[in-house]
Amino acid sequence: MINGEGPFRQAHVDPLAGLRTADDPPWDVYLTGTVFLDIIFTGLDSAPVRGTESWARGMGSSPGGVANMATALARLGLRTSLAAAFGDDHYGEYCWDALEQGENIDLTPSRTVPGWHSPVTVSMAYEGERTMVSHGHEAPLEEPAPDRPPHARAAVASLTPGVRAPWIEQAASRGTRIFADVGWDDTGRWDLAGLADLAHCEAFLPNAEEAMRYTGADCPRAAAHALAEHVPLAVVTLGSDGAYAVDGRSGESAEVPAIAVEALDPTGAGDVFVAGFVTGTLAGWPLADRLAFAGLTAALSVQEFGGSLSAPGWSEIAAWWRRVHSVADQDPAALSRYAFLEGLLPEVTRPWPLRRAVPTIGFGRSA
């Protein structure tokens, strides 16, 4: 079942329950970007070979692109608002319904664009990696971001070298805390000054390669310290080695190793990591706990296929916590790293591991 449906309804946990007041903004997190329809093939023995036909043992469809982040945030209990353009085709209708009805994401600032077809990505997962092919056209210039972003505690942005996004400064000026990642710099300049909106950000979360290229540092940890001179909080993801963070205001640093899992599909894992870190930050957790939680949610996500629909909710996190406690000879030190979860997790009766139904477009609809 898709999240929220049937007998396996997600347990509701509000990680900000103790912090909410009558004066809060209406949304915990705002974000904007492009929603793709993702079609994912899994169970491939190897990469497709030119001139041959490959058969996959599994497939699924789900909203992708910025929907990965929005879904991950909503499943962790954050009130999430998304501004995006949706095509007026069946793909756009499916993505809208999956996000609004299935995930309770606010789409008030989003728009359906007549005559514009939904962007599509086909992802092939094998050997813990993925290969993607995408197609789409730019949405009309007035779409999708509204003139003024809705008031929110936080916003997640993807920075583009040499390009300003006016909504970021607008949101920051109203007290919204901006969490930013960045894509590969195709220009090859890797000029930190070119990320103009970084000046408005609370946190910057690049991967190790990006961090080292932007700073010229020879190791990810040195890069994190260099970035902390430009942004209050620098978080560098280290892949299978976990993550490292530096709080430039306090000078505190923290490093948490990754959880070893058998990865089915890494699609969206970076988005889930950011969502977990945003959740812990808004909840006021210690830096190391935020890193641990972000890494845990990302690790759980790669054990499912797809982007948005692989994001774990609190039921999955609780099931994992219960499962690791049942393993004989578990390292007490490793368990203690996640002891902060004890007061948050709901009771669960579902088995581990959890598998979601294949999300097939239109399946089960009456004519």
Salt bridges, closest charged atoms under 4 A:
ASP14 OD2 - ARG20 NE 2.74
ASP24 OD2 - ARG153 NH2 2.60
ASP28 OD2 - ARG20 NH2 2.77
ASP28 OD1 - ARG153 NE 3.01
ASP45 OD1 - ARG57 NH1 3.06
GLU93 OE1 - HIS90 ND1 3.83
GLU93 OE2 - ARG365 NH1 3.50
ASP97 OD2 - ARG365 NH2 3.64
GLU103 OE2 - ARG75 NH2 2.81
GLU169 OE1 - HIS200 NE2 4.00
GLU202 OE2 - ARG177 NH2 3.23
GLU202 OE2 - ARG249 NH2 3.15
GLU209 OE2 - ARG213 NE 2.73
ASP247 OD1 - ARG249 NE 3.64
GLU255 OE2 - ARG221 NH2 2.44
ASP289 OD1 - ARG337 NH2 2.06
GLU304 OE1 - ARG355 NH1 3.41
GLU304 OE2 - ARG356 NH1 3.98
GLU316 OE2 - ARG350 NH2 3.56
GLU316 OE2 - ARG356 NH2 3.17
